[in-house]
């Protein structure tokens, strides 16, 4: 599905900001364009909606003194159009007012589009570091990630970067400072369902060498695991954004958080080997039915 329209920016400093909000998903900025005060030509804008069936398109105009924004000829048609018009600025978002949150590929958890380019600049206060944890990854695989990829740089001045692609969740990324730039790009062939990345500000001295070997050894790559007690007798499992149940959970699993999932049905048979399981967390709006034994509590 493709939405097209014409627009004209007149005067000094007007801006046009286009965002899309698929049903039950967060609003995502698509592109931004600014025009010079001498340009009076009508131009074509478009929004490629991919496979999204229900959505809202937000068109926000910012006007300055003696400026004007005109929009006309809005049409919807089947088929593909470029996600960003040729005359639009690059698609960037700055995050500096949040100590933790998520960033996702465009249209996540549905398919992203070809020829997309997206950047996030995340900054937290001085004296803190940024920790990035992968919740989901499904990008076109390439041995050197030269097709579709997520690229992480420590700052704009950094000459080194790390690229990620494919389907296996990478390990936690710990930035050396309080700023990172996360980039996403896709080429002209093949697409996936994208990625979801959690960022969190932590004290600069939070990690030391003694912490590096405390990971849960039998943690499935689809979930995140952590010990609840210092003696490693209980394990908490964060199972977010799942489409299928993992083949196994850690043997010492005591609690599982199933919020924000795409599962259809869960039953006690999924956890019959977890003798220490005491708590299960699920969304109050979940569409799946959860049937468990009486000794397991819902949270």
BELQUI-V79366 format. One record per residue. N is the residue number from 1. BURIAL is I if it has 16 or more other ideal C-beta (glycine too) atoms within 10 Angstrom, else O. Layout:
# BELQUI-V79366
n = <N | N>
burial = <BURIAL | BURIAL>
This chain:
# BELQUI-V79366
n = <1 | 2 | 3 | 4 | 5 | 6 | 7 | 8 | 9 | 10 | 11 | 12 | 13 | 14 | 15 | 16 | 17 | 18 | 19 | 20 | 21 | 22 | 23 | 24 | 25 | 26 | 27 | 28 | 29 | 30 | 31 | 32 | 33 | 34 | 35 | 36 | 37 | 38 | 39 | 40 | 41 | 42 | 43 | 44 | 45 | 46 | 47 | 48 | 49 | 50 | 51 | 52 | 53 | 54 | 55 | 56 | 57 | 58 | 59 | 60 | 61 | 62 | 63 | 64 | 65 | 66 | 67 | 68 | 69 | 70 | 71 | 72 | 73 | 74 | 75 | 76 | 77 | 78 | 79 | 80 | 81 | 82 | 83 | 84 | 85 | 86 | 87 | 88 | 89 | 90 | 91 | 92 | 93 | 94 | 95 | 96 | 97 | 98 | 99 | 100 | 101 | 102 | 103 | 104 | 105 | 106 | 107 | 108 | 109 | 110 | 111 | 112 | 113 | 114 | 115 | 116 | 117 | 118 | 119 | 120 | 121 | 122 | 123 | 124 | 125 | 126 | 127 | 128 | 129 | 130 | 131 | 132 | 133 | 134 | 135 | 136 | 137 | 138 | 139 | 140 | 141 | 142 | 143 | 144 | 145 | 146 | 147 | 148 | 149 | 150 | 151 | 152 | 153 | 154 | 155 | 156 | 157 | 158 | 159 | 160 | 161 | 162 | 163 | 164 | 165 | 166 | 167 | 168 | 169 | 170 | 171 | 172 | 173 | 174 | 175 | 176 | 177 | 178 | 179 | 180 | 181 | 182 | 183 | 184 | 185 | 186 | 187 | 188 | 189 | 190 | 191 | 192 | 193 | 194 | 195 | 196 | 197 | 198 | 199 | 200 | 201 | 202 | 203 | 204 | 205 | 206 | 207 | 208 | 209 | 210 | 211 | 212 | 213 | 214 | 215 | 216 | 217 | 218 | 219 | 220 | 221 | 222 | 223 | 224 | 225 | 226 | 227 | 228 | 229 | 230 | 231 | 232 | 233 | 234 | 235 | 236 | 237 | 238 | 239 | 240 | 241 | 242 | 243 | 244 | 245 | 246 | 247 | 248 | 249 | 250 | 251 | 252 | 253 | 254 | 255 | 256 | 257 | 258 | 259 | 260 | 261 | 262 | 263 | 264 | 265 | 266 | 267 | 268 | 269 | 270 | 271 | 272 | 273 | 274 | 275 | 276 | 277 | 278 | 279 | 280 | 281 | 282 | 283 | 284 | 285 | 286 | 287 | 288 | 289 | 290 | 291 | 292 | 293 | 294 | 295 | 296 | 297 | 298 | 299>
burial = <I | I | I | I | I | O | I | I | I | I | I | O | O | I | I | I | O | I | I | I | O | I | O | O | I | O | O | I | I | I | I | I | I | O | I | O | O | O | O | O | O | O | I | O | I | I | I | I | I | I | O | I | O | O | I | O | O | O | I | O | O | O | O | O | O | O | I | O | I | O | O | O | O | O | O | O | O | O | O | O | I | O | I | I | I | O | O | I | O | O | I | O | O | O | O | O | O | O | O | O | O | I | I | I | I | I | I | I | I | I | I | I | I | I | O | I | O | I | I | I | I | I | I | I | O | O | O | I | I | I | I | I | I | I | I | I | I | I | I | I | O | O | O | O | I | O | I | I | I | I | I | I | I | I | O | O | O | O | O | O | O | O | O | I | I | I | O | O | I | I | O | O | I | O | I | O | O | I | I | I | I | I | I | I | I | I | O | O | O | O | I | I | I | I | I | I | I | I | I | I | I | I | O | O | O | O | O | O | O | O | O | O | O | O | O | I | O | O | I | I | O | I | I | I | I | O | I | O | O | O | O | O | O | I | I | I | I | I | I | I | I | I | O | O | I | O | O | O | I | I | O | I | I | I | I | I | I | I | O | O | I | O | I | O | O | I | O | O | O | I | I | O | O | I | O | O | I | O | O | I | I | I | O | O | O | I | O | O | O | I | O | O | O | O | O | I | O | O | O>
